[in-house]
Amino acid sequence: MTTKLIALAGMLVLSVSGLALAETAGTTIVPQGQSAGEGAAASGGDAAAKPEAAKPEAAAAESKPAAEGAAATGAAAEGGAAADAGGEGGKAADGADMAKMKPDAHPSKDTETEGNTPQLSDLGEYKDPAGNPTYLIDSAGKVDWYTWRGYKKYMANCMQCHGPDGLGSSFAPNLTDQLTALSYYDFAGIVVSGQQNKWNPSGNSVMPAWGDDPNVMCSMDAIYTYLRARADGVVGRGEPKRIANNKEAQDAEYKCLGF
């Protein structure tokens, strides 16, 4: 009996040792009634169904590029909207309503080449990105002081030949059409020096030189600004309503006139 117990104990020790060696060597233990392939599939199934949870550091690393990409997309969208609103990417002056300042299909030359985004300059005058005089229109359709003043000075000095609202007459051309081909500097050169037989080469069309007349020269920027707004199709006929008075600019005009 003792001999049988000793033999049984020895067999048990050998079985346990063999199992330990099999696990250490990576051998697949196949339960009775299963094939080796079935055992491997069963072992892999649990692993596939329950993958190891991603480490927090890895999850953060993966989410960071996505967050940066979303931020970049948002910034690009904001930049695009700003460029659309400011024209040429410039920042519009406070109070400007770019929707009301959208030019028609035949804008002035400066607006066509430089845009009309107004940027505040000295004495409350507005300039486009290239530094040419331009207008500002607010959400109520009112214009800046220089555009309003340009209408007043145009009616006092230019209307007799060029007609009301810059639309021309039998004596002189339509300036809203002329400005589609004339820049601010072209316009200023003609006002200062005059020209002859350009509008009507077959006749005696004369644009007098106004370079020595302070009534025109002291307000030339304002006149151009008004005509640019008319050429762009953003200011209608008649006197535009102004946003506010500009005493500083008015005093500068009076000083130029010698008052």
BELRA-V927857 format. One record per residue. RES is the residue in one letter. PHI is phi in degrees with one decimal (999 if undefined). BURIAL is b if it has 9 or more other C-alpha atoms within 8 Angstrom, else e. D_CENTER is the distance of its C-alpha to the mean C-alpha in whole Angstrom. Layout:
# BELRA-V927857
res=RES phi=PHI burial=BURIAL d_center=D_CENTER
res=RES phi=PHI burial=BURIAL d_center=D_CENTER
This chain:
# BELRA-V927857
res=M phi=999 burial=e d_center=100
res=T phi=-61.0 burial=e d_center=99
res=T phi=-64.0 burial=e d_center=98
res=K phi=-65.7 burial=e d_center=96
res=L phi=-63.9 burial=e d_center=94
res=I phi=-63.8 burial=e d_center=93
res=A phi=-66.7 burial=e d_center=92
res=L phi=-65.4 burial=e d_center=90
res=A phi=-63.0 burial=e d_center=88
res=G phi=-65.9 burial=e d_center=88
res=M phi=-63.6 burial=e d_center=86
res=L phi=-63.8 burial=e d_center=84
res=V phi=-61.5 burial=e d_center=83
res=L phi=-65.0 burial=e d_center=82
res=S phi=-65.5 burial=e d_center=80
res=V phi=-63.5 burial=e d_center=78
res=S phi=-64.1 burial=e d_center=78
res=G phi=-65.0 burial=e d_center=77
res=L phi=-64.8 burial=e d_center=74
res=A phi=-62.7 burial=e d_center=72
res=L phi=-65.2 burial=e d_center=72
res=A phi=-64.2 burial=b d_center=71
res=E phi=-66.8 burial=b d_center=68
res=T phi=-64.6 burial=e d_center=68
res=A phi=-82.2 burial=e d_center=68
res=G phi=84.0 burial=e d_center=65
res=T phi=-73.1 burial=e d_center=67
res=T phi=-78.7 burial=b d_center=67
res=I phi=-91.6 burial=e d_center=69
res=V phi=-101.7 burial=e d_center=70
res=P phi=-63.1 burial=e d_center=71
res=Q phi=-63.6 burial=e d_center=74
res=G phi=93.7 burial=e d_center=74
res=Q phi=-115.5 burial=e d_center=70
res=S phi=-88.2 burial=e d_center=70
res=A phi=-64.2 burial=e d_center=68
res=G phi=-64.4 burial=e d_center=65
res=E phi=-65.4 burial=e d_center=65
res=G phi=-64.9 burial=b d_center=65
res=A phi=-64.8 burial=b d_center=62
res=A phi=-64.2 burial=e d_center=60
res=A phi=-65.0 burial=e d_center=61
res=S phi=-66.1 burial=e d_center=60
res=G phi=-71.0 burial=e d_center=56
res=G phi=-62.0 burial=e d_center=55
res=D phi=-64.2 burial=e d_center=55
res=A phi=-66.1 burial=e d_center=53
res=A phi=-71.0 burial=e d_center=51
res=A phi=-74.0 burial=e d_center=51
res=K phi=-126.4 burial=e d_center=50
res=P phi=-67.6 burial=e d_center=48
res=E phi=-66.9 burial=e d_center=48
res=A phi=-61.4 burial=e d_center=45
res=A phi=-65.8 burial=e d_center=42
res=K phi=-67.4 burial=e d_center=42
res=P phi=-55.0 burial=e d_center=39
res=E phi=-64.6 burial=e d_center=38
res=A phi=-67.0 burial=e d_center=38
res=A phi=-62.4 burial=b d_center=36
res=A phi=-65.4 burial=e d_center=33
res=A phi=-64.0 burial=e d_center=33
res=E phi=-72.0 burial=e d_center=32
res=S phi=-77.1 burial=e d_center=30
res=K phi=-62.7 burial=e d_center=28
res=P phi=-59.3 burial=e d_center=26
res=A phi=-64.4 burial=e d_center=25
res=A phi=-65.3 burial=e d_center=24
res=E phi=-63.2 burial=e d_center=22
res=G phi=-63.5 burial=e d_center=20
res=A phi=-63.7 burial=e d_center=19
res=A phi=-64.6 burial=e d_center=18
res=A phi=-63.6 burial=e d_center=16
res=T phi=-63.4 burial=e d_center=15
res=G phi=-62.8 burial=e d_center=13
res=A phi=-63.8 burial=e d_center=12
res=A phi=-64.4 burial=e d_center=10
res=A phi=-64.4 burial=e d_center=9
res=E phi=-64.7 burial=e d_center=8
res=G phi=-63.5 burial=e d_center=6
res=G phi=-64.1 burial=e d_center=5
res=A phi=-64.2 burial=e d_center=5
res=A phi=-65.9 burial=b d_center=3
res=A phi=-63.8 burial=b d_center=1
res=D phi=-63.4 burial=b d_center=4
res=A phi=-70.6 burial=b d_center=5
res=G phi=-91.2 burial=b d_center=5
res=G phi=59.1 burial=b d_center=6
res=E phi=61.6 burial=b d_center=7
res=G phi=81.1 burial=b d_center=5
res=G phi=-74.7 burial=b d_center=7
res=K phi=-92.5 burial=b d_center=8
res=A phi=-69.9 burial=b d_center=10
res=A phi=-66.0 burial=b d_center=14
res=D phi=-56.7 burial=e d_center=15
res=G phi=94.6 burial=e d_center=17
res=A phi=-74.6 burial=b d_center=14
res=D phi=-109.8 burial=b d_center=14
res=M phi=-66.0 burial=b d_center=11
res=A phi=-67.1 burial=e d_center=13
res=K phi=-77.6 burial=b d_center=16
res=M phi=-100.4 burial=b d_center=15
res=K phi=-69.4 burial=e d_center=14
res=P phi=-71.0 burial=b d_center=16
res=D phi=-79.6 burial=e d_center=19
res=A phi=-74.7 burial=e d_center=20
res=H phi=-129.6 burial=e d_center=22
res=P phi=-75.7 burial=b d_center=20
res=S phi=-62.8 burial=b d_center=21
res=K phi=-61.1 burial=b d_center=21
res=D phi=-64.7 burial=b d_center=19
res=T phi=-67.2 burial=b d_center=16
res=E phi=-63.6 burial=e d_center=17
res=T phi=-96.3 burial=e d_center=16
res=E phi=-115.5 burial=b d_center=14
res=G phi=81.5 burial=b d_center=12
res=N phi=-124.1 burial=b d_center=13
res=T phi=-64.0 burial=b d_center=11
res=P phi=-80.7 burial=b d_center=14
res=Q phi=-124.8 burial=b d_center=15
res=L phi=-65.3 burial=b d_center=18
res=S phi=-123.3 burial=e d_center=21
res=D phi=-66.7 burial=e d_center=25
res=L phi=57.8 burial=e d_center=27
res=G phi=73.9 burial=e d_center=24
res=E phi=-85.5 burial=b d_center=23
res=Y phi=-109.2 burial=b d_center=19
res=K phi=-126.9 burial=b d_center=18
res=D phi=-81.5 burial=b d_center=15
res=P phi=-57.1 burial=b d_center=13
res=A phi=-93.0 burial=e d_center=17
res=G phi=93.3 burial=e d_center=19
res=N phi=-85.5 burial=b d_center=20
res=P phi=-59.6 burial=b d_center=21
res=T phi=-142.6 burial=b d_center=19
res=Y phi=-104.9 burial=b d_center=19
res=L phi=-132.1 burial=b d_center=18
res=I phi=-125.2 burial=b d_center=18
res=D phi=-92.8 burial=b d_center=18
res=S phi=-66.2 burial=b d_center=19
res=A phi=-88.9 burial=e d_center=22
res=G phi=85.5 burial=e d_center=22
res=K phi=-83.7 burial=b d_center=23
res=V phi=-109.9 burial=b d_center=23
res=D phi=-69.2 burial=b d_center=23
res=W phi=-62.1 burial=b d_center=26
res=Y phi=-64.4 burial=b d_center=26
res=T phi=-65.3 burial=b d_center=25
res=W phi=-62.6 burial=b d_center=28
res=R phi=-65.5 burial=b d_center=30
res=G phi=-60.3 burial=b d_center=29
res=Y phi=-61.7 burial=b d_center=30
res=K phi=-61.1 burial=b d_center=34
res=K phi=-72.9 burial=b d_center=34
res=Y phi=-62.9 burial=b d_center=34
res=M phi=-64.3 burial=b d_center=36
res=A phi=-81.6 burial=e d_center=39
res=N phi=-121.6 burial=b d_center=38
res=C phi=-121.3 burial=b d_center=37
res=M phi=-62.0 burial=b d_center=38
res=Q phi=-57.8 burial=e d_center=41
res=C phi=-102.8 burial=b d_center=40
res=H phi=-89.4 burial=b d_center=37
res=G phi=78.8 burial=b d_center=37
res=P phi=-59.8 burial=b d_center=36
res=D phi=64.6 burial=b d_center=32
res=G phi=74.3 burial=b d_center=32
res=L phi=-89.5 burial=b d_center=33
res=G phi=86.3 burial=b d_center=36
res=S phi=-156.0 burial=b d_center=40
res=S phi=-73.0 burial=e d_center=43
res=F phi=-94.9 burial=e d_center=43
res=A phi=-153.3 burial=b d_center=39
res=P phi=-73.7 burial=b d_center=36
res=N phi=-71.7 burial=b d_center=33
res=L phi=-76.0 burial=b d_center=30
res=T phi=-68.5 burial=b d_center=28
res=D phi=-82.0 burial=e d_center=29
res=Q phi=-61.0 burial=b d_center=29
res=L phi=-71.4 burial=b d_center=26
res=T phi=-71.5 burial=b d_center=24
res=A phi=-117.9 burial=e d_center=26
res=L phi=-114.0 burial=b d_center=27
res=S phi=-80.6 burial=b d_center=24
res=Y phi=-57.0 burial=b d_center=25
res=Y phi=-71.2 burial=e d_center=27
res=D phi=-62.6 burial=e d_center=29
res=F phi=-59.5 burial=b d_center=29
res=A phi=-62.8 burial=b d_center=31
res=G phi=-63.3 burial=b d_center=33
res=I phi=-70.2 burial=b d_center=35
res=V phi=-63.2 burial=b d_center=35
res=V phi=-71.1 burial=b d_center=37
res=S phi=-100.9 burial=b d_center=39
res=G phi=76.6 burial=b d_center=39
res=Q phi=-162.1 burial=b d_center=40
res=Q phi=-132.3 burial=b d_center=43
res=N phi=54.5 burial=b d_center=43
res=K phi=-99.2 burial=e d_center=40
res=W phi=-75.9 burial=e d_center=39
res=N phi=-130.6 burial=e d_center=42
res=P phi=-56.8 burial=e d_center=44
res=S phi=-81.7 burial=e d_center=47
res=G phi=-120.0 burial=e d_center=48
res=N phi=-105.2 burial=e d_center=48
res=S phi=-88.5 burial=b d_center=44
res=V phi=-125.9 burial=e d_center=43
res=M phi=-100.8 burial=b d_center=40
res=P phi=-66.6 burial=e d_center=42
res=A phi=-82.0 burial=b d_center=41
res=W phi=-109.8 burial=b d_center=40
res=G phi=-61.6 burial=b d_center=39
res=D phi=-103.1 burial=e d_center=42
res=D phi=-104.8 burial=e d_center=41
res=P phi=-65.7 burial=b d_center=40
res=N phi=-62.8 burial=e d_center=39
res=V phi=-97.6 burial=b d_center=36
res=M phi=-65.4 burial=b d_center=35
res=C phi=-71.3 burial=b d_center=35
res=S phi=-128.3 burial=b d_center=32
res=M phi=-61.7 burial=b d_center=31
res=D phi=-61.7 burial=b d_center=27
res=A phi=-65.0 burial=b d_center=27
res=I phi=-62.5 burial=b d_center=29
res=Y phi=-62.0 burial=b d_center=26
res=T phi=-60.0 burial=b d_center=24
res=Y phi=-62.1 burial=b d_center=25
res=L phi=-66.7 burial=b d_center=26
res=R phi=-64.8 burial=b d_center=22
res=A phi=-64.3 burial=b d_center=22
res=R phi=-67.8 burial=b d_center=24
res=A phi=-63.8 burial=b d_center=24
res=D phi=-74.7 burial=b d_center=20
res=G phi=78.7 burial=b d_center=22
res=V phi=-103.7 burial=b d_center=20
res=V phi=-125.2 burial=e d_center=23
res=G phi=-83.4 burial=e d_center=27
res=R phi=-73.9 burial=e d_center=30
res=G phi=87.5 burial=e d_center=32
res=E phi=-74.4 burial=e d_center=31
res=P phi=-75.8 burial=b d_center=28
res=K phi=-81.7 burial=e d_center=28
res=R phi=-94.2 burial=b d_center=27
res=I phi=-69.9 burial=b d_center=25
res=A phi=-164.3 burial=e d_center=28
res=N phi=-75.5 burial=e d_center=30
res=N phi=-130.7 burial=e d_center=29
res=K phi=-63.3 burial=e d_center=33
res=E phi=-62.3 burial=e d_center=32
res=A phi=-68.7 burial=b d_center=31
res=Q phi=-63.4 burial=e d_center=34
res=D phi=-63.4 burial=e d_center=36
res=A phi=-65.9 burial=e d_center=34
res=E phi=-66.2 burial=b d_center=35
res=Y phi=-62.2 burial=b d_center=39
res=K phi=-63.8 burial=e d_center=39
res=C phi=-62.3 burial=b d_center=38
res=L phi=-78.0 burial=b d_center=40
res=G phi=92.1 burial=e d_center=43
res=F phi=-77.3 burial=e d_center=44
